[in-house]
C-alpha cells in the first residue's frame, strides 16, 4: 500500500474534486486508458518500420514520402474531428477514433510497395489524428472540471504505452512477422476501446469553467477584449509544441532505423532504443506537475529544451549503439513535459479553443517531422538529418525564453 500511495501521489491522481465525485475519477481513468492505448499502438507500428521498409523495398526518400501519408491523413481529420467533437461530443468521437486506429494498424504490413504503404498510412494517419484531437478535447473538459493541472499525467500514459509497445515489439520482433504482430496489437486496442469506451459513452463530458456560471466568469471579458494578443500567445505555445513534437515524432519513426542502419544494432536492441526514449519521457511526465509548480512553466520549458538539445545531438552523432541510447534517454527526459506544458498554457490563455489550436500546430510537428527527416536523410544521411531535431529543440528554448513573460498570463 505505501508503494501504491507513492505512485498515486506521483501521478497527482486523487484530488479533492475526484474524491468528492467518483465519476470524475472514472472519467480520468478511461481517458488515461485511451492515451496509453494511443502510445502503445503507435510504438508497435514504429518499431516494425525497418521490417516494413525492407518488405516494400523502399528507399529512405520513398519511405519518407510514404510516411507523409500519416501526416496528410492526420491533419485533414484533425480539422474535421474538431467539428465532430462540437456536434457529437468529445467522448463518442474518442471511442470511434480509438476503434478506427486499432483496425487501421493492421494495414501497413499488407502492402508491397512504397506507394501502397503511403495510401494505407493515409487511413492510419486519419485515425491517429482524430484520436489525438478527440482525447485531448476530452482531457481539456475534465481538467476544467477538476481545476487541477493534470495534463502531464495523461501524456505520461501515452509515453508509458509507447514504452510498453516498443518493449513488446523488441521482444517479439525476431519471432513474429509484422502482420501477426500488428494484428495482435489491433485486438488489444479494440479490447481497450470497448472497456474504456463504455465509461465515456455512459457519461457526458463535464462542463468546463466557461460553461459554468462560476466566479471565474469575470475572466472572460478580459480574454475577449484582446483576441489578437490571445491568438498570438496561443501561436507561440503552438510553435513551442511543434518544435519539440517534431523531435518526438522523428525519434519514433527514425530512431530504430538509425540504430539498425547506421550502428548495426539488431532488431531487439533497435526497438529497445525507442523503449529507453519512451521510458525517460514517462519518468519525466510522472513528475511534470510537481516540476511546473516548483520552478514555473517558463523555466521548465527552457530547462527541458536545453536538456533535449544535448540528448538529441548525442543520439544522432554517437559512434556506438549504447551511447546513442543514452542520448535517446536524455532527449526523452528533456522533451517530456514541453508539449504538455505548452498545451496547458495555451488552454489557460485561450481556453479550450486555444488548446485545440496549439494541439493542431504541435501535432503537425510530430507528423511532419518523420517525412522531413526522410528527405534530409536521402540527401545528407540519417545521422546528419537527425541533428535537425536538436536544432528545433534549441529554437523552442529561444522562443520560451524570449516569451517568458507570457507564461504568467491566462487563467490561473
JOWOLIN-V489870 format. One record per residue. RES is the residue in three letters. PSI is psi in whole degrees, 0 to 359 (NA if undefined). BURIAL is I if it has 24 or more other ideal C-beta (glycine too) atoms within 12 Angstrom, else O. D_CENTER is the distance of its C-alpha to the mean C-alpha in Angstrom with 1 decimal. Layout:
res->{RES RES}
psi->{PSI PSI}
burial->{BURIAL BURIAL}
d_center->{D_CENTER D_CENTER}
//
This chain:
res->{UNK UNK UNK UNK UNK UNK UNK UNK UNK UNK UNK UNK UNK UNK UNK UNK UNK UNK UNK UNK UNK UNK UNK UNK UNK UNK UNK UNK UNK UNK UNK UNK UNK UNK UNK UNK UNK UNK UNK UNK UNK UNK UNK UNK UNK UNK UNK UNK UNK UNK UNK UNK UNK UNK UNK UNK UNK UNK UNK UNK UNK UNK UNK UNK UNK UNK UNK UNK UNK UNK UNK UNK UNK UNK UNK UNK UNK UNK UNK UNK UNK UNK UNK UNK UNK UNK UNK UNK UNK UNK UNK UNK UNK UNK UNK UNK UNK UNK UNK UNK UNK UNK UNK UNK UNK UNK UNK UNK UNK UNK UNK UNK UNK UNK UNK UNK UNK UNK UNK UNK UNK UNK UNK UNK UNK UNK UNK UNK UNK UNK UNK UNK UNK UNK UNK UNK UNK UNK UNK UNK UNK UNK UNK UNK UNK UNK UNK UNK UNK UNK UNK UNK UNK UNK UNK UNK UNK UNK UNK UNK UNK UNK UNK UNK UNK UNK UNK UNK UNK UNK UNK UNK UNK UNK UNK UNK UNK UNK UNK UNK UNK UNK UNK UNK UNK UNK UNK UNK UNK UNK UNK UNK UNK UNK UNK UNK UNK UNK UNK UNK UNK UNK UNK UNK UNK UNK UNK UNK UNK UNK UNK UNK UNK UNK UNK UNK UNK UNK UNK UNK UNK UNK UNK UNK UNK UNK UNK UNK UNK UNK UNK UNK UNK UNK UNK UNK UNK UNK UNK UNK UNK UNK UNK UNK UNK UNK UNK UNK UNK UNK UNK UNK UNK UNK UNK UNK UNK UNK UNK UNK UNK UNK UNK UNK UNK UNK UNK UNK UNK UNK UNK UNK UNK UNK UNK UNK UNK UNK UNK UNK UNK UNK UNK UNK UNK UNK UNK UNK UNK UNK UNK UNK UNK UNK UNK UNK UNK UNK UNK UNK UNK UNK UNK UNK UNK UNK UNK UNK UNK UNK UNK UNK UNK UNK UNK UNK UNK UNK UNK UNK UNK UNK UNK UNK UNK UNK UNK UNK UNK UNK UNK UNK UNK UNK UNK UNK UNK UNK UNK UNK UNK UNK UNK UNK UNK UNK UNK UNK UNK UNK UNK UNK UNK UNK UNK UNK UNK UNK UNK UNK UNK UNK UNK UNK UNK UNK UNK UNK UNK UNK UNK UNK UNK UNK UNK UNK UNK UNK UNK UNK UNK UNK UNK UNK UNK UNK UNK UNK UNK UNK UNK UNK UNK UNK UNK UNK UNK UNK UNK UNK UNK UNK UNK UNK UNK UNK UNK UNK UNK UNK UNK UNK}
psi->{320 321 317 319 322 319 315 323 318 324 355 47 299 96 175 318 320 324 323 330 95 338 324 322 320 320 319 318 318 316 321 321 322 321 315 319 320 311 321 311 318 318 322 324 313 327 346 3 315 318 320 327 314 322 321 347 26 143 174 319 317 328 318 320 321 319 338 337 323 315 312 314 319 312 318 316 343 315 318 321 324 317 322 322 321 326 314 348 148 332 307 321 324 316 312 315 322 317 320 321 319 320 321 341 345 349 318 317 355 359 158 6 162 325 312 322 317 322 316 333 339 317 312 317 322 316 319 313 319 316 319 318 316 314 329 324 318 321 320 315 317 319 322 322 322 332 43 141 73 12 321 329 325 317 334 321 320 314 320 318 320 319 315 317 319 319 316 319 321 324 325 3 324 346 338 144 157 326 310 317 308 334 319 319 322 318 316 317 320 324 316 317 319 317 305 327 327 320 324 322 331 353 125 160 137 153 138 165 326 339 351 141 57 177 330 3 338 342 330 315 327 318 316 333 345 62 325 315 320 315 320 318 319 319 320 311 325 321 322 315 319 313 321 328 330 314 319 316 319 322 320 316 330 347 311 321 322 315 322 312 318 335 9 34 149 171 319 314 325 318 325 332 315 327 320 316 314 322 317 320 320 313 318 321 333 332 10 316 316 321 314 319 331 314 352 155 322 312 324 321 315 314 316 317 322 315 316 320 313 315 320 322 316 316 324 325 356 142 349 159 316 323 321 320 323 318 320 319 314 319 317 319 320 321 343 308 1 312 310 321 314 318 318 318 325 322 320 330 314 10 195 326 324 320 315 316 313 325 318 316 315 313 335 321 319 325 329 340 309 312 327 319 323 314 319 322 324 324 321 354 150 317 316 320 322 342 341 338 316 323 314 330 321 323 319 321 314 317 315 320 318 332 25 333 334 341 356 11 174 179 128 NA}
burial->{O O O O O O O O O I I I I I I O O I O O O O O I I O I I I I I I I I I I I I I I I I I I I I I I I I I I I O O I O I O I I I I I I I I I I I I I I I I I I I O I I I O I I O O O O I I I I I I I I I I I I I I I I I I I I I I O O I O I I I I I I I I I I I I I I I I I I I I I I I I I I I I I I I I I I I I I I I I I I I I I I I I I I I I I I I O I I O O O O I O O I I I I I I O I I I O I I O O I I O I I I O I O I I O I I I O O O O O O O O O O O O I O O O O O O I O O I I I I I I I I I I I I I I I I I I I I I I I I I I I I I I I O I O I I I I I I I I I I I I I I I I I I I I I I I O I I O O O O I I O I I I I I I I I I I I I I I I I I I I O O I O O I I I I I I I I I I I I I I I I I I I I I I I I I I I I I I I I I I I I I I I I I I I I I I I I I I I I I I O O O O I I O I I I I I I I I I I I I I O I I O O I O O I I O I I I O}
d_center->{31.0 30.6 27.6 26.0 26.7 25.1 21.9 22.0 22.9 20.0 17.6 19.7 20.1 23.5 24.4 27.6 26.4 25.1 28.3 30.3 28.5 27.2 25.8 23.0 22.3 22.3 19.9 17.5 17.8 17.3 14.1 12.8 14.0 11.9 8.6 10.2 11.5 8.5 7.4 11.2 12.0 9.6 10.9 14.3 14.4 13.5 16.1 18.7 18.3 21.3 23.4 22.6 23.3 26.7 27.4 27.1 28.8 26.4 26.7 23.9 24.4 24.7 21.6 19.7 21.4 20.4 16.7 17.2 17.8 14.1 13.7 16.9 16.3 13.0 14.4 17.6 16.3 14.0 17.3 19.2 16.8 17.4 21.1 20.9 19.3 22.2 24.7 23.8 21.5 17.8 18.8 20.5 18.0 15.2 17.8 18.8 15.5 14.7 18.1 17.7 14.6 16.6 19.6 18.3 17.0 20.7 21.6 20.6 23.1 25.8 26.1 28.7 28.0 25.3 26.3 25.8 22.5 21.3 22.7 21.1 17.7 18.3 18.5 15.4 13.4 15.1 14.1 10.4 10.5 12.8 10.9 7.9 10.7 12.9 11.2 10.1 13.7 15.0 13.4 15.0 18.2 18.3 17.6 20.5 22.7 22.0 22.4 20.4 17.3 15.2 11.8 10.9 12.1 9.8 6.7 9.4 9.9 6.6 7.6 11.1 10.7 9.5 12.5 14.8 14.0 14.6 17.6 19.1 18.8 20.6 23.3 24.1 23.4 27.1 28.5 26.8 26.4 23.0 24.5 25.3 22.2 19.9 22.4 22.2 18.5 19.2 21.8 19.6 17.0 19.9 21.4 18.3 18.2 22.0 22.1 19.3 19.9 23.5 22.7 20.8 23.6 26.4 25.1 24.4 21.8 23.4 24.9 23.1 25.3 26.1 27.5 29.6 32.9 31.9 33.3 30.3 31.4 33.3 30.1 29.6 32.5 31.3 28.0 29.8 32.5 30.3 27.9 27.9 26.9 24.1 22.7 23.1 21.2 18.3 18.3 18.4 15.4 13.6 15.0 13.9 10.2 11.0 12.9 10.4 7.4 10.4 10.9 7.7 8.1 11.8 11.8 10.4 13.0 15.8 15.8 17.7 19.9 20.8 22.0 23.9 25.4 26.1 26.7 28.1 25.9 26.4 23.8 23.3 22.9 20.6 18.2 18.8 17.6 14.0 14.6 15.9 12.9 10.7 13.7 13.9 10.4 11.4 14.8 13.8 11.7 14.6 16.8 14.8 16.9 20.1 19.3 18.8 21.9 23.9 23.4 21.9 18.7 20.4 21.4 18.2 16.5 19.4 19.6 16.0 16.2 19.6 18.6 15.7 18.4 20.8 18.6 17.4 21.1 22.2 19.8 21.0 24.7 25.5 28.5 27.7 25.0 25.0 24.8 21.8 20.1 21.1 19.5 16.2 16.5 17.4 14.7 12.0 14.1 14.3 10.8 9.8 10.7 10.9 7.9 8.9 12.5 12.4 11.3 13.7 16.4 16.1 16.8 19.7 21.0 20.9 20.2 17.9 18.7 17.4 14.0 14.0 15.2 12.9 9.8 11.5 12.4 9.2 7.5 10.9 10.6 7.7 10.1 13.3 13.0 13.8 16.9 18.0 18.1 20.1 22.7 23.0 23.4 26.1 27.9 27.5 26.2 22.8 23.2 24.2 21.3 18.8 20.5 19.1 15.8 17.9 19.7 16.8 15.7 19.4 19.4 16.7 19.1 22.0 20.5 19.6 23.1 24.9 23.5 23.6 26.1 23.6 21.7 24.8 24.9 23.7 24.2 24.3}
//
